[in-house]
Amino acid sequence: MSTQDKARELMAKERQQEEHLQETMLERATEIDTTIPETVAEKARELLTDERQSEKHLDETMLERAVEAIQAE
């Protein structure tokens, strides 16, 4: 096998390795990309639930104080 043939073979192997690396990186990026939105959406739902509970508690507290103020009159 000539030096040129060996060089071509090595270049072809290197190209295959680079393509494999790029495919692997793309797969990992896709996995991460699909995981992050789920995590963000889950966190957003938790925050909305917490906010609703806080608002409900505030409404109940204000109502109780209003009732107490009316009864005190």
DSSP file (Angstrom, degrees, kcal/mol; ACC not computed):
  #  RESIDUE AA STRUCTURE BP1 BP2  ACC     N-H-->O    O-->H-N    N-H-->O    O-->H-N    TCO  KAPPA ALPHA  PHI   PSI    X-CA   Y-CA   Z-CA
    1    1 A M              0   0    0      0, 0.0     2,-0.0     0, 0.0     0, 0.0   0.000 360.0 360.0 360.0 133.3    0.0    0.0    0.0
    2    2 A S     >  -     0   0    0      1,-0.1     4,-2.2     4,-0.0     5,-0.2  -0.272 360.0-108.7 -78.7 167.0    1.4    3.3   -1.0
    3    3 A T  H  > S+     0   0    0      1,-0.2     4,-2.5     2,-0.2     5,-0.2   0.874 120.2  53.6 -62.2 -38.9    1.8    6.3    1.3
    4    4 A Q  H  > S+     0   0    0      2,-0.2     4,-2.5     1,-0.2    -1,-0.2   0.895 107.7  50.2 -65.1 -39.6   -1.0    8.1   -0.5
    5    5 A D  H  > S+     0   0    0      2,-0.2     4,-2.4     1,-0.2    -2,-0.2   0.911 111.6  48.3 -64.0 -42.5   -3.4    5.1    0.0
    6    6 A K  H  X S+     0   0    0     -4,-2.2     4,-2.7     2,-0.2    -2,-0.2   0.909 111.1  50.7 -63.8 -42.0   -2.5    5.1    3.7
    7    7 A A  H  X S+     0   0    0     -4,-2.5     4,-2.5     2,-0.2    -2,-0.2   0.919 111.1  48.2 -63.1 -43.5   -3.1    8.8    4.0
    8    8 A R  H  X S+     0   0    0     -4,-2.5     4,-2.5     2,-0.2    -2,-0.2   0.915 111.9  49.9 -61.4 -43.1   -6.5    8.5    2.3
    9    9 A E  H  X S+     0   0    0     -4,-2.4     4,-2.4     1,-0.2    -2,-0.2   0.921 111.9  47.3 -62.4 -44.8   -7.4    5.7    4.6
   10   10 A L  H  X S+     0   0    0     -4,-2.7     4,-2.5     1,-0.2    -1,-0.2   0.898 112.2  50.1 -64.0 -40.4   -6.4    7.6    7.7
   11   11 A M  H  X S+     0   0    0     -4,-2.5     4,-2.5     2,-0.2    -2,-0.2   0.890 110.4  50.1 -65.2 -38.8   -8.3   10.7    6.5
   12   12 A A  H  X S+     0   0    0     -4,-2.5     4,-2.3     2,-0.2    -2,-0.2   0.915 111.8  47.8 -65.5 -42.7  -11.4    8.6    5.8
   13   13 A K  H  X S+     0   0    0     -4,-2.4     4,-2.4     2,-0.2    -2,-0.2   0.912 111.7  50.3 -62.9 -42.5  -11.2    7.1    9.3
   14   14 A E  H  X S+     0   0    0     -4,-2.5     4,-2.4     1,-0.2    -2,-0.2   0.911 110.0  50.1 -62.7 -42.4  -10.7   10.5   10.9
   15   15 A R  H  X S+     0   0    0     -4,-2.5     4,-2.6     2,-0.2    -1,-0.2   0.906 110.4  50.2 -61.8 -42.0  -13.7   11.8    9.0
   16   16 A Q  H  X S+     0   0    0     -4,-2.3     4,-2.5     2,-0.2    -2,-0.2   0.907 110.6  49.3 -63.0 -41.6  -15.8    8.9   10.2
   17   17 A Q  H  X S+     0   0    0     -4,-2.4     4,-2.5     2,-0.2    -2,-0.2   0.910 111.5  48.9 -64.0 -42.0  -14.7    9.6   13.8
   18   18 A E  H  X S+     0   0    0     -4,-2.4     4,-2.7     2,-0.2    -2,-0.2   0.909 111.6  49.2 -63.8 -42.6  -15.6   13.2   13.4
   19   19 A E  H  X S+     0   0    0     -4,-2.6     4,-2.5     2,-0.2    -2,-0.2   0.913 111.9  48.9 -62.8 -42.1  -19.0   12.4   12.0
   20   20 A H  H  X S+     0   0    0     -4,-2.5     4,-2.5     2,-0.2    -2,-0.2   0.917 111.4  49.7 -63.2 -42.8  -19.6    9.9   14.8
   21   21 A L  H  X S+     0   0    0     -4,-2.5     4,-2.6     2,-0.2    -2,-0.2   0.921 111.4  48.7 -61.8 -44.4  -18.6   12.6   17.4
   22   22 A Q  H  X S+     0   0    0     -4,-2.7     4,-2.5     2,-0.2    -2,-0.2   0.903 111.5  49.6 -63.0 -41.6  -20.9   15.1   15.8
   23   23 A E  H  X S+     0   0    0     -4,-2.5     4,-2.5     2,-0.2    -2,-0.2   0.914 111.8  48.9 -62.7 -42.7  -23.8   12.7   15.8
   24   24 A T  H  X S+     0   0    0     -4,-2.5     4,-2.4     2,-0.2    -2,-0.2   0.920 111.9  48.4 -63.2 -44.1  -23.2   11.8   19.5
   25   25 A M  H  X S+     0   0    0     -4,-2.6     4,-2.6     1,-0.2    -1,-0.2   0.903 111.5  50.4 -63.7 -40.3  -23.0   15.5   20.4
   26   26 A L  H  X S+     0   0    0     -4,-2.5     4,-2.4     2,-0.2    -2,-0.2   0.909 110.1  50.0 -64.0 -42.8  -26.2   16.2   18.5
   27   27 A E  H  X S+     0   0    0     -4,-2.5     4,-2.3     2,-0.2    -2,-0.2   0.923 112.7  46.7 -60.9 -44.9  -28.0   13.3   20.3
   28   28 A R  H  X S+     0   0    0     -4,-2.4     4,-2.7     2,-0.2     5,-0.2   0.907 111.5  51.0 -65.2 -41.5  -26.9   14.5   23.7
   29   29 A A  H  X S+     0   0    0     -4,-2.6     4,-2.8     1,-0.2    -1,-0.2   0.900 110.3  50.1 -62.8 -39.4  -27.9   18.1   22.8
   30   30 A T  H  X S+     0   0    0     -4,-2.4     4,-2.0     2,-0.2    -2,-0.2   0.908 110.4  49.8 -64.7 -42.1  -31.3   16.8   21.8
   31   31 A E  H  X S+     0   0    0     -4,-2.3     4,-1.6     2,-0.2    -2,-0.2   0.929 114.4  44.4 -61.6 -45.3  -31.7   14.9   25.0
   32   32 A I  H  X S+     0   0    0     -4,-2.7     4,-2.7     1,-0.2    -2,-0.2   0.912 110.7  55.2 -65.0 -42.6  -30.7   17.9   27.1
   33   33 A D  H  < S+     0   0    0     -4,-2.8    -1,-0.2     1,-0.2    -2,-0.2   0.863 110.9  44.1 -61.1 -37.6  -33.0   20.1   25.0
   34   34 A T  H  X S+     0   0    0     -4,-2.0     4,-0.9     2,-0.2    -1,-0.2   0.786 114.1  51.0 -78.9 -26.1  -36.0   17.9   25.7
   35   35 A T  H  X S+     0   0    0     -4,-1.6     4,-2.2    -5,-0.2    -2,-0.2   0.901 104.1  56.4 -76.2 -42.1  -35.2   17.6   29.4
   36   36 A I  H  X S+     0   0    0     -4,-2.7     4,-2.9     1,-0.2     5,-0.2   0.932 105.0  49.3 -60.6 -50.1  -34.7   21.3   30.1
   37   37 A P  H  > S+     0   0    0      0, 0.0     4,-3.0     0, 0.0    -1,-0.2   0.893 111.0  51.5 -59.3 -36.8  -38.2   22.4   28.9
   38   38 A E  H  X S+     0   0    0     -4,-0.9     4,-2.4     2,-0.2    -2,-0.2   0.925 112.5  46.2 -62.9 -43.0  -39.8   19.7   31.0
   39   39 A T  H  X S+     0   0    0     -4,-2.2     4,-2.4     2,-0.2    -1,-0.2   0.912 114.4  47.2 -65.3 -42.9  -37.9   20.8   34.0
   40   40 A V  H  X S+     0   0    0     -4,-2.9     4,-2.6     2,-0.2    -2,-0.2   0.919 112.8  49.3 -65.2 -43.7  -38.7   24.5   33.4
   41   41 A A  H  X S+     0   0    0     -4,-3.0     4,-2.3    -5,-0.2    -2,-0.2   0.904 111.3  49.7 -62.9 -41.1  -42.4   23.6   32.8
   42   42 A E  H  X S+     0   0    0     -4,-2.4     4,-2.2    -5,-0.2    -1,-0.2   0.923 111.9  47.6 -63.6 -44.1  -42.5   21.6   36.0
   43   43 A K  H  X S+     0   0    0     -4,-2.4     4,-2.6     1,-0.2    -2,-0.2   0.894 110.5  52.6 -63.8 -40.1  -40.9   24.4   38.0
   44   44 A A  H  X S+     0   0    0     -4,-2.6     4,-2.5     2,-0.2    -1,-0.2   0.909 108.7  49.9 -62.7 -41.7  -43.3   26.9   36.5
   45   45 A R  H  X S+     0   0    0     -4,-2.3     4,-2.4     2,-0.2    -2,-0.2   0.915 111.0  49.7 -62.6 -42.1  -46.3   24.8   37.5
   46   46 A E  H  X S+     0   0    0     -4,-2.2     4,-2.6     1,-0.2    -2,-0.2   0.923 111.5  48.2 -62.4 -44.0  -44.9   24.6   41.1
   47   47 A L  H  X S+     0   0    0     -4,-2.6     4,-2.6     2,-0.2    -2,-0.2   0.899 111.4  50.0 -65.1 -39.9  -44.4   28.3   41.2
   48   48 A L  H  X S+     0   0    0     -4,-2.5     4,-2.6     2,-0.2    -1,-0.2   0.905 110.9  49.9 -64.1 -40.6  -48.0   29.0   39.9
   49   49 A T  H  X S+     0   0    0     -4,-2.4     4,-2.3     2,-0.2    -2,-0.2   0.929 111.8  48.0 -62.9 -45.2  -49.4   26.6   42.5
   50   50 A D  H  X S+     0   0    0     -4,-2.6     4,-2.4     1,-0.2    -2,-0.2   0.914 111.9  50.0 -60.7 -42.7  -47.4   28.3   45.3
   51   51 A E  H  X S+     0   0    0     -4,-2.6     4,-2.6     1,-0.2    -2,-0.2   0.911 110.2  49.7 -64.3 -42.2  -48.6   31.7   44.0
   52   52 A R  H  X S+     0   0    0     -4,-2.6     4,-2.5     1,-0.2    -1,-0.2   0.911 111.3  49.3 -62.3 -41.7  -52.3   30.6   43.9
   53   53 A Q  H  X S+     0   0    0     -4,-2.3     4,-2.6     2,-0.2    -2,-0.2   0.904 111.4  49.2 -64.5 -40.6  -52.0   29.2   47.5
   54   54 A S  H  X S+     0   0    0     -4,-2.4     4,-2.5     2,-0.2    -2,-0.2   0.922 112.1  48.1 -64.1 -43.6  -50.4   32.4   48.7
   55   55 A E  H  X S+     0   0    0     -4,-2.6     4,-2.7     2,-0.2    -2,-0.2   0.901 111.9  49.8 -63.8 -40.6  -53.2   34.5   47.0
   56   56 A K  H  X S+     0   0    0     -4,-2.5     4,-2.5     2,-0.2    -2,-0.2   0.924 111.5  48.4 -63.4 -44.2  -55.9   32.2   48.5
   57   57 A H  H  X S+     0   0    0     -4,-2.6     4,-2.4     2,-0.2    -2,-0.2   0.908 111.8  49.7 -63.0 -41.7  -54.3   32.6   52.0
   58   58 A L  H  X S+     0   0    0     -4,-2.5     4,-2.7     2,-0.2    -2,-0.2   0.922 110.7  49.8 -62.5 -44.8  -54.1   36.4   51.6
   59   59 A D  H  X S+     0   0    0     -4,-2.7     4,-2.4     1,-0.2    -2,-0.2   0.914 111.7  48.4 -59.7 -43.7  -57.8   36.5   50.5
   60   60 A E  H  X S+     0   0    0     -4,-2.5     4,-2.6     2,-0.2    -1,-0.2   0.912 111.8  49.4 -64.1 -41.9  -58.9   34.4   53.5
   61   61 A T  H  X S+     0   0    0     -4,-2.4     4,-2.4     2,-0.2    -2,-0.2   0.922 111.8  48.1 -63.0 -44.6  -56.8   36.6   55.9
   62   62 A M  H  X S+     0   0    0     -4,-2.7     4,-2.2     1,-0.2    -1,-0.2   0.897 112.0  50.1 -63.6 -39.6  -58.3   39.8   54.4
   63   63 A L  H  X S+     0   0    0     -4,-2.4     4,-2.4     2,-0.2    -2,-0.2   0.916 110.1  50.0 -64.4 -43.5  -61.8   38.3   54.7
   64   64 A E  H  X S+     0   0    0     -4,-2.6     4,-2.5     1,-0.2    -2,-0.2   0.910 111.6  48.4 -61.6 -42.4  -61.3   37.3   58.3
   65   65 A R  H  X S+     0   0    0     -4,-2.4     4,-2.5     2,-0.2    -1,-0.2   0.883 110.4  51.3 -65.9 -37.8  -60.0   40.8   59.2
   66   66 A A  H  X S+     0   0    0     -4,-2.2     4,-2.3     2,-0.2    -2,-0.2   0.918 110.8  48.3 -64.7 -42.2  -63.0   42.4   57.5
   67   67 A V  H  X S+     0   0    0     -4,-2.4     4,-2.6     2,-0.2    -2,-0.2   0.926 112.3  48.9 -63.4 -44.3  -65.4   40.1   59.4
   68   68 A E  H  X S+     0   0    0     -4,-2.5     4,-1.9     1,-0.2    -2,-0.2   0.894 110.9  50.6 -61.6 -41.0  -63.6   41.0   62.7
   69   69 A A  H  X S+     0   0    0     -4,-2.5     4,-0.7     2,-0.2    -1,-0.2   0.897 111.9  47.1 -65.3 -40.0  -63.7   44.7   61.9
   70   70 A I  H >< S+     0   0    0     -4,-2.3     3,-0.7     1,-0.2    -2,-0.2   0.914 113.0  48.6 -67.1 -42.8  -67.5   44.5   61.2
   71   71 A Q  H 3< S+     0   0    0     -4,-2.6    -1,-0.2     1,-0.2    -2,-0.2   0.812 106.1  58.0 -67.7 -29.7  -68.1   42.5   64.3
   72   72 A A  H 3<        0   0    0     -4,-1.9    -1,-0.2     1,-0.3    -2,-0.2   0.711 360.0 360.0 -73.3 -19.3  -66.1   44.9   66.4
   73   73 A E    <<        0   0    0     -3,-0.7    -1,-0.3    -4,-0.7    -2,-0.2   0.507 360.0 360.0 -73.6 360.0  -68.3   47.8   65.3
